[in-house]
């Protein structure tokens, strides 16, 4: 079996000004509750650039390093480290120390082809080796890079994997960074079309620094050991998604059901069906809901940081299957619609009074639950570094457990890819579920 060979590791720092190097960024409740979980790990697969494109191997690596440095000038919090301050009442506050310590850049190679990644039914485990900082949790950003990049050369391709500290950035900001990096690399200049807004948003100026009771570092230690899992990417065309949406709206009588809610409802019912659960067992579906647009006035997409809240739908297994697609999608729609400006602000106020940190143990605590992260709206396939658009997107091993679903846009406009992380027997049974597979394109 092929293995990843590590060629070189270096630190890439921004050409930052003195003001940036002395800046301190306080963390919001949405940032802080990510402390005990893993980094974000997402990456893109490209066809290997050719000499005819003016891109030699050495030139590509140097170009990626140089453009990363220029990108960090705009996203300089990624070049810092987490820091803490102990207060007189034995509480601890966290912040980003923008000290310019830099990001990690790894150059690696693997003797495999793109087809060996794309063709198998299940995502090959070697893909997890395309990401740096595996097993590192966000709390460790005090002494680990907040951003690490690994560029892995394949026989006929190149994979660019990024791992970022989740207290610094959510998925929206992650892809904003990725888009900006590819824009600088492609264009050869150090300016970007969408500069990030780095000032953190708080309900009021008296809310920070937020103080946490941290007894010791042990409370941030990972306790969850996942069972043997497999990952499969299911592809849904625009036509199939439109059919699911029309069916869900007709069955439920709700005009506001979105395409994604219909698609996730379809998956929820299939997973529940093939798990053969007790009809009276209560199951859950957690959605990571972006809150930039929920606020009044809304925050722009360029806001840099975490603006994500967890919403949860619950149902008995039997009710979910008997109720049909419209009922399942309607439950998810209710969760999303319930996250109004007032609810978002109230939850923030409540969190500051009684902080609760997100843990994988807590997420999987619900019986046979599902959780969906990421978004089909992210600009994934617009990341052209100068030798063409990516051919695929994959995620690493971080934050994976039985029931984790990651949503990506497909290559075709309007299509969606769902990366499902489940027990092997569940994925095998889903492949035999005719109702589910009718909407899947192989």
Residue pairs with C-beta under 8 A, 6 or more apart in sequence:
1 126
2 110
2 111
2 112
2 116
2 126
3 110
3 126
3 129
4 108
4 109
4 110
4 126
4 129
4 130
4 152
5 108
5 109
5 110
6 106
6 107
6 108
7 107
7 108
7 109
8 106
8 107
9 104
9 105
9 106
9 107
10 65
10 104
10 105
11 101
11 102
11 103
11 104
11 105
11 145
12 65
12 68
12 69
12 72
12 102
12 103
12 104
12 105
12 149
13 69
13 72
13 79
13 100
13 101
13 102
13 103
14 20
14 69
14 70
14 72
14 73
14 76
14 79
14 100
14 102
15 69
15 70
15 73
16 72
16 73
16 76
16 79
16 98
16 100
20 76
20 98
20 100
21 98
21 99
21 100
22 98
23 76
23 98
24 83
24 95
24 96
24 97
24 98
25 77
25 80
25 95
25 96
25 98
25 198
25 200
26 93
26 95
26 200
26 202
26 208
26 209
26 210
27 94
27 95
27 96
27 167
27 200
27 208
27 210
28 200
28 201
28 202
28 208
28 210
28 305
28 306
28 348
29 210
29 348
29 351
29 352
29 355
30 170
30 291
30 305
30 306
30 307
30 308
30 309
31 167
31 168
31 200
31 305
31 306
32 94
32 167
32 210
32 212
32 355
32 357
33 351
33 355
33 356
33 357
33 358
34 138
34 166
34 167
34 306
34 358
35 94
35 137
35 138
35 139
35 167
35 220
35 357
36 137
36 138
36 139
36 219
36 220
36 222
36 357
36 358
36 359
37 137
37 138
37 166
37 358
37 359
37 360
37 399
38 135
38 136
38 137
38 138
38 166
38 360
38 398
38 399
39 133
39 136
39 137
39 138
39 163
39 164
39 165
39 166
39 398
40 162
40 163
40 164
40 165
40 166
40 169
40 170
40 171
40 174
40 398
41 131
41 133
41 134
41 161
41 162
41 163
41 395
41 396
41 397
41 398
42 161
42 162
42 171
42 174
42 175
42 178
42 374
42 393
42 394
42 395
42 396
43 130
43 131
43 150
43 159
43 160
43 161
43 162
43 393
43 394
43 395
43 396
44 159
44 160
44 178
44 380
44 383
44 390
44 392
44 393
45 114
45 117
45 118
45 157
45 158
45 159
45 390
45 391
45 392
45 393
45 394
46 157
46 158
46 159
46 160
46 385
46 387
46 388
46 389
46 390
46 391
47 114
47 156
47 157
47 158
47 387
47 388
47 391
48 153
48 154
48 156
48 157
48 158
49 55
49 60
49 158
49 386
49 387
49 388
50 387
53 386
53 387
55 63
55 386
55 387
57 153
60 151
60 158
60 387
61 107
61 151
63 185
63 385
63 386
64 105
64 149
64 151
64 160
64 185
64 385
65 105
67 181
67 184
67 185
67 385
68 103
68 105
68 149
68 181
70 184
70 190
71 177
71 180
71 181
71 184
71 192
72 78
72 79
72 102
72 103
72 147
73 190
74 180
74 192
74 195
74 196
75 177
75 180
75 196
75 304
76 98
76 100
76 198
77 96
77 98
77 146
77 168
77 198
77 304
78 103
78 146
78 147
78 164
78 168
78 169
78 177
79 98
79 99
79 100
79 101
79 102
79 103
79 146
79 147
80 96
80 97
80 98
80 99
80 100
80 101
80 146
81 96
81 97
81 99
81 101
81 141
81 142
81 143
81 144
81 145
81 146
82 94
82 95
82 96
82 97
82 138
82 139
82 141
82 142
82 146
82 165
82 167
83 94
83 95
83 96
83 97
83 142
84 92
84 93
84 94
84 95
84 142
84 214
85 92
85 93
85 95
85 209
86 92
87 93
87 211
89 211
90 213
91 211
91 212
91 213
91 214
92 211
92 212
92 213
92 214
93 208
93 209
93 210
93 211
93 212
94 167
94 209
94 212
95 209
96 146
96 168
101 145
102 145
103 145
103 146
103 147
103 148
103 149
104 132
104 133
104 145
104 147
104 148
104 149
105 148
105 149
105 151
106 132
106 148
106 149
106 150
106 151
107 151
107 153
108 130
108 150
108 151
108 152
108 153
109 152
109 153
109 154
110 126
110 129
110 130
110 152
110 153
110 154
111 154
111 155
112 126
112 154
112 155
113 154
113 155
113 156
113 157
114 154
114 156
114 157
114 391
114 392
116 124
117 123
117 124
117 126
117 127
117 154
117 157
117 392
117 394
118 391
118 392
121 232
121 431
122 230
122 231
122 232
122 427
123 230
123 231
123 232
123 233
123 394
123 419
127 394
127 396
128 134
128 396
128 397
129 152
130 150
130 152
130 159
130 161
130 394
130 396
131 150
131 161
131 162
131 163
131 396
131 397
131 398
132 148
132 149
132 150
132 161
132 163
133 144
133 145
133 148
133 163
134 163
134 396
134 397
134 398
135 222
135 397
136 144
136 163
137 220
137 222
138 165
138 166
138 167
139 217
139 220
140 220
141 165
141 167
141 168
144 165
146 164
146 165
146 168
147 162
147 163
147 164
147 165
148 162
148 163
148 164
149 160
149 161
149 162
149 163
150 159
150 160
150 161
150 163
151 158
151 159
151 160
151 161
152 158
152 159
152 161
157 391
159 394
160 385
161 396
162 174
162 177
162 178
163 396
163 398
164 174
164 177
166 306
167 306
168 305
169 177
169 304
169 305
169 306
170 290
170 305
170 306
170 307
170 308
171 308
171 373
171 374
171 375
171 378
172 290
172 292
172 301
172 303
172 307
172 375
172 378
173 196
173 303
173 304
173 305
173 306
175 378
175 379
175 380
176 194
176 196
176 301
176 302
176 304
177 196
178 383
179 194
179 379
179 382
179 383
180 192
180 194
180 196
181 383
181 385
182 382
182 383
182 384
182 385
183 192
183 193
184 190
184 191
184 192
185 385
185 386
186 384
186 385
186 386
194 301
194 302
195 302
196 302
196 303
196 304
197 299
197 300
197 302
197 303
197 304
198 304
200 208
200 305
201 299
201 303
201 305
201 307
202 208
203 345
203 348
203 349
207 352
210 352
210 355
212 355
213 355
222 360
223 361
224 359
224 360
224 361
224 364
224 401
226 400
226 401
226 402
227 402
227 423
228 423
228 424
229 400
229 401
229 402
229 421
229 422
229 423
229 424
230 421
230 422
230 423
230 424
230 427
231 400
231 419
231 420
231 421
232 419
232 420
232 422
232 427
233 417
233 418
233 419
233 420
234 267
234 417
234 418
234 420
234 440
235 410
235 415
235 416
235 417
235 440
235 441
235 442
236 263
236 410
236 415
236 416
236 417
236 418
236 439
236 440
236 441
237 410
237 412
237 414
237 415
237 441
238 412
238 413
238 414
238 415
240 439
240 440
240 441
241 259
241 262
241 263
241 414
241 415
241 416
241 439
242 259
243 439
244 259
244 262
244 263
244 265
244 266
244 325
244 439
245 257
245 258
245 259
245 262
245 263
247 262
247 325
247 326
248 254
248 257
248 261
248 262
248 265
248 325
248 326
248 328
248 329
248 330
249 255
249 257
249 262
249 326
250 326
251 324
251 325
251 326
251 327
252 326
252 327
252 329
252 330
253 326
254 326
254 329
254 330
254 333
256 333
256 337
257 326
257 329
257 330
257 333
258 333
258 336
259 416
260 376
260 407
260 416
261 329
261 332
261 333
261 336
262 325
262 329
263 416
263 418
263 439
264 285
264 287
264 329
264 332
264 372
264 405
265 325
265 328
265 329
265 330
265 331
265 332
266 325
266 328
266 329
266 436
266 439
267 370
267 405
267 418
267 420
267 436
268 285
268 320
268 328
268 332
268 370
269 320
269 321
269 325
269 328
269 436
270 430
270 433
270 435
270 436
271 370
271 403
271 422
271 426
271 430
272 283
272 317
272 320
272 321
272 368
273 321
273 433
273 435
273 436
274 426
274 429
274 430
274 432
274 433
275 317
275 368
275 426
275 429
277 283
277 317
277 368
278 317
279 316
279 317
279 318
279 319
279 321
280 316
280 317
280 318
281 316
281 317
281 367
281 368
282 314
282 315
282 316
282 317
282 367
283 314
283 315
283 316
283 317
283 320
283 366
283 367
283 368
283 369
284 312
284 313
284 314
284 366
284 367
284 369
284 370
285 312
285 313
285 314
285 331
285 332
285 369
285 370
285 371
285 372
286 310
286 311
286 312
286 363
286 366
286 369
286 370
286 371
286 372
287 310
287 311
287 312
287 313
287 332
287 335
287 336
287 371
287 372
288 308
288 309
288 310
288 371
288 372
288 373
288 374
289 308
289 309
289 310
289 311
289 335
289 336
289 339
290 307
290 308
290 375
291 307
291 308
291 309
291 339
291 344
292 298
292 299
292 300
292 301
292 303
292 307
293 299
294 339
294 340
294 341
294 344
295 341
295 344
295 345
296 341
299 307
309 339
309 344
309 347
310 358
311 335
311 336
311 338
311 339
312 335
312 366
313 331
313 332
313 334
313 335
315 323
315 328
315 331
317 368
319 327
320 327
320 328
360 399
360 401
363 369
363 371
363 401
364 401
364 402
364 403
368 403
369 403
370 403
370 404
370 405
371 403
371 404
371 405
372 405
372 406
372 407
373 399
373 404
373 405
373 406
373 407
374 406
374 407
374 408
375 407
376 407
376 408
376 409
376 416
377 409
378 408
378 409
380 390
380 393
380 408
380 409
381 389
381 390
381 393
381 409
381 411
382 389
383 389
383 390
391 411
392 411
393 408
393 417
394 419
395 406
395 419
400 421
401 421
402 421
402 422
402 423
402 426
403 421
403 422
404 420
404 421
405 418
405 419
405 420
405 421
406 418
406 419
406 421
407 416
407 417
407 418
407 419
408 416
408 417
408 418
408 419
409 415
409 416
409 417
410 416
410 417
420 427
420 430
422 430
430 436
430 437
431 437
